[in-house]
Amino acid sequence: MNKITRCLIGLFSLLIILQACDYNDYDNPPEVEKIYPIYRTNSIEELKALYTEGGTEIGIEKDFVVQGKVISSDKEGNIYKSLVIQDETGGIEVKINSNGLYNYFKQGTTVFVRANNLKLGAYGGTLSIGSVPVDKNYENDFIPAPVMENYVIKAGEGEQVKPTVLTIPTLSSKYNNMLIQLNDVQFLESEVANNMTFADGVNKLTENRTLVDPDGNRLVVRTSGYARFADTKLPLGSGSIKGILTYFHDTAQLTIISINDVQLDKPRFIIIDLS
């Protein structure tokens, strides 16, 4: 067997091994540590548990690395300068001072976040990880784009995370910054009857709309005026909707990633008055 033949066999074997990796498996991630000198040391839940009021800087005494899959996309403009990643224990926002992150971090991409020298912060009760801020009025800041890859290491692309299917009554803060799906919901009659849009795209104003289920339970849908679908009229029908759940203090909010995640094309239902 000549050298060229042996090289071709070796390359073919490597391709088979790479194709066999399941990038959607939290417990058995691709063996990227053979490519990058980094590995997961802690879960996202353990990272978030370090937070104290005023923010928490992550020291350099020992490596603190979390691993997750990207569930966000800034392609349609409703997410700004951030990634949201999720593992089997929870989700967290990673603040990065760059636009067009979807070009590099596609949904389903596995990333490592090296938290050392970064700072946990909160806004309205929702946690994020970012740089140590210059302005002390903020608990953390955006990681500068030129040093982004020192902290956020792309491992490999894979299948997108499947949303957790919940109902409005079962929403809780343990799902904060996680991808969820709600079925059998619709926008309020008063909103669709007035031809309201998701937000004010003309004046670039963020606005809230309200989803409701057949029992009258409600959930805020918050949309940026910079979203590509800001001036899209609210769908008339009922159905399912997918997005990232966040909290502003005690108020649950849903952030839509893509207008394609809004599937409200069934007939409207009659809301049962339980009062």
C-alpha positions in Angstrom: 0.0 0.0 0.0 1.6 3.3 -1.1 1.7 6.5 1.0 -1.1 8.3 -0.9 -3.5 5.3 -0.4 -2.8 5.3 3.4 -3.4 9.0 3.6 -6.7 8.7 1.8 -7.8 5.9 4.1 -6.8 8.0 7.2 -8.7 11.0 5.9 -11.8 8.9 5.2 -11.7 7.4 8.7 -11.5 10.9 10.2 -14.5 12.1 8.3 -16.6 9.1 9.5 -15.6 10.0 13.1 -16.6 13.6 12.8 -19.9 12.8 11.2 -20.7 10.5 14.0 -20.6 13.3 16.6 -24.0 14.3 18.0 -23.8 18.0 18.5 -27.3 18.1 20.1 -26.3 15.9 23.1 -25.5 17.9 26.2 -24.1 14.9 28.0 -21.8 13.8 25.2 -20.5 16.9 23.4 -18.1 16.7 20.4 -14.6 16.1 21.6 -13.5 19.6 20.9 -11.0 19.6 23.7 -8.7 17.8 21.3 -8.9 20.9 19.1 -9.1 23.6 21.7 -7.2 23.7 25.0 -10.5 24.2 26.9 -13.1 22.0 28.5 -16.2 22.5 30.6 -15.6 22.8 34.3 -19.0 24.0 35.5 -22.7 24.1 34.5 -24.6 27.3 33.6 -26.6 26.8 36.8 -23.4 26.8 38.8 -22.2 30.0 37.1 -25.5 31.8 37.9 -25.3 30.6 41.5 -22.2 32.8 42.0 -24.2 36.0 41.5 -24.5 38.5 44.3 -26.1 41.9 44.3 -24.0 44.4 42.4 -22.5 41.8 40.2 -19.8 39.1 40.7 -16.4 39.1 39.1 -15.1 35.6 38.2 -11.5 35.3 39.4 -8.5 33.6 37.8 -7.6 31.3 40.6 -8.9 28.3 38.6 -10.6 27.8 35.3 -14.3 28.5 35.2 -15.7 27.4 31.9 -19.3 26.7 30.9 -20.5 25.0 27.7 -23.8 25.5 26.0 -25.6 25.6 22.7 -26.6 28.9 21.1 -30.4 29.4 21.1 -30.4 33.0 20.0 -30.0 34.8 16.7 -29.7 38.6 16.0 -30.5 38.1 12.3 -34.0 39.6 12.6 -32.9 42.4 15.0 -34.9 41.4 18.0 -31.8 40.4 20.0 -29.0 43.0 20.4 -25.3 42.4 20.8 -25.7 39.1 22.7 -25.7 35.4 22.5 -28.0 33.3 24.6 -26.7 29.9 25.4 -28.3 26.9 27.1 -27.1 23.7 28.7 -29.1 21.0 30.5 -29.2 23.1 33.6 -30.3 26.5 32.3 -29.5 29.4 30.1 -27.6 32.7 30.2 -27.0 35.8 28.0 -23.4 36.5 26.9 -23.0 40.2 26.1 -20.7 40.9 23.1 -20.1 44.3 21.6 -20.7 43.2 18.0 -23.6 43.0 15.5 -24.3 40.2 13.1 -23.3 37.5 15.6 -25.6 35.0 13.7 -23.0 34.9 10.9 -20.5 33.2 13.2 -22.6 31.7 16.0 -25.5 30.0 14.3 -28.3 28.5 16.3 -27.2 25.1 17.5 -23.5 26.0 17.7 -21.7 24.6 20.7 -19.6 27.2 22.5 -17.4 27.4 25.5 -17.5 30.5 27.6 -14.3 31.1 29.7 -15.8 33.2 32.6 -12.5 34.1 34.2 -12.0 37.9 34.3 -15.6 38.4 33.2 -18.5 39.6 35.4 -21.9 38.3 36.2 -24.6 41.0 36.2 -28.3 41.3 36.4 -30.9 43.6 34.8 -34.4 43.3 36.2 -33.5 40.0 37.7 -32.2 38.3 34.5 -28.5 37.4 34.6 -25.9 37.9 32.0 -22.1 37.5 31.7 -20.0 40.3 30.3 -16.9 42.4 30.8 -16.1 44.4 33.9 -17.8 47.8 33.3 -16.1 51.1 33.3 -19.4 52.8 34.2 -20.2 51.6 37.7 -23.9 52.3 37.2 -24.0 49.0 35.3 -23.2 45.6 36.8 -21.4 44.4 33.6 -20.7 45.5 30.0 -20.3 44.1 26.5 -17.2 42.0 25.8 -15.2 44.0 23.3 -15.3 42.3 19.9 -11.5 42.2 19.4 -11.1 40.0 22.4 -14.3 38.1 22.1 -12.6 34.9 21.1 -10.5 34.9 24.3 -13.7 34.3 26.2 -16.3 32.7 23.7 -14.8 29.7 21.9 -16.8 28.2 19.1 -16.6 24.4 19.2 -18.9 23.1 16.4 -22.2 23.5 14.7 -25.0 21.1 15.3 -28.8 20.7 15.5 -30.8 23.5 17.1 -32.0 23.0 20.7 -35.5 21.8 20.9 -37.7 24.2 22.9 -39.2 23.2 26.2 -43.0 23.0 25.8 -44.7 24.9 28.6 -48.0 26.5 29.4 -48.4 30.1 30.7 -49.2 28.8 34.3 -46.1 26.6 34.3 -43.7 29.4 33.4 -41.1 30.0 36.1 -37.7 31.7 36.6 -35.9 28.4 36.3 -36.6 28.7 32.6 -35.1 32.2 32.4 -33.1 32.6 29.2 -34.2 29.3 27.8 -35.9 28.4 24.6 -39.6 27.6 25.2 -42.7 26.9 23.1 -46.3 27.7 24.0 -49.3 26.0 22.3 -52.9 27.0 22.2 -52.3 30.7 22.6 -53.4 33.9 20.8 -53.0 37.6 21.0 -55.6 39.7 22.9 -58.7 40.5 20.9 -58.3 44.2 21.7 -54.8 44.1 20.1 -55.7 42.3 16.9 -59.0 44.2 16.5 -57.0 47.4 16.4 -54.5 46.1 13.8 -51.6 46.5 16.2 -48.1 45.5 15.1 -45.4 43.7 17.1 -43.7 47.1 17.8 -43.2 50.6 16.4 -40.7 50.1 13.6 -41.2 53.7 12.4 -40.1 55.4 15.6 -37.9 52.4 16.6 -39.8 51.9 19.9 -39.9 48.7 21.8 -43.4 47.6 22.7 -45.3 44.9 24.6 -48.1 42.8 23.3 -50.1 40.1 25.2 -50.6 36.4 24.6 -53.5 34.7 26.2 -54.5 31.1 26.6 -58.1 29.6 26.7 -58.2 30.1 30.5 -57.3 33.7 30.3 -53.7 33.4 31.5 -51.5 36.1 30.0 -47.9 36.5 28.9 -46.0 39.6 27.7 -44.4 39.5 24.3 -41.7 42.2 24.1 -40.4 43.3 20.7 -37.7 45.8 19.7 -38.6 48.6 17.3 -35.5 47.6 15.4 -36.8 44.1 14.7 -37.4 43.4 11.0 -40.9 42.3 11.9 -41.7 45.2 14.2 -44.3 46.6 11.8 -45.8 43.2 11.1 -49.5 43.1 12.2 -50.3 40.6 14.9 -51.7 37.3 13.6 -55.4 37.0 14.0 -55.4 33.3 14.8 -54.3 30.9 17.6 -51.6 28.3 17.6 -48.0 28.0 18.8 -45.2 30.4 19.4 -41.6 29.9 20.2 -39.0 32.2 21.8 -36.6 33.0 24.7 -38.2 33.4 28.1 -36.9 36.2 30.3 -38.0 38.0 33.4 -38.2 41.6 34.3 -38.5 41.4 38.1 -41.6 39.2 38.5 -42.9 39.7 35.0 -42.3 36.9 32.5 -41.6 38.1 28.9 -41.2 36.3 25.7 -38.6 37.4 23.1 -39.3 36.2 19.5 -36.2 35.2 17.6 -37.8 34.9 14.1 -41.2 35.7 12.8 -41.2 32.1 11.5 -41.5 31.0 15.1 -45.0 32.5 15.3 -47.4 29.9 14.0 -50.8 31.4 14.9 -52.8 30.2 11.9 -55.6 28.3 13.6 -59.1 29.7 14.3 -59.3 31.9 17.4 -60.7 30.2 20.6 -63.2 31.6 23.1 -61.6 32.5 26.4 -63.2 30.8 29.4 -64.0 33.2 32.2 -62.9 31.6 35.5 -63.8 34.5 37.7 
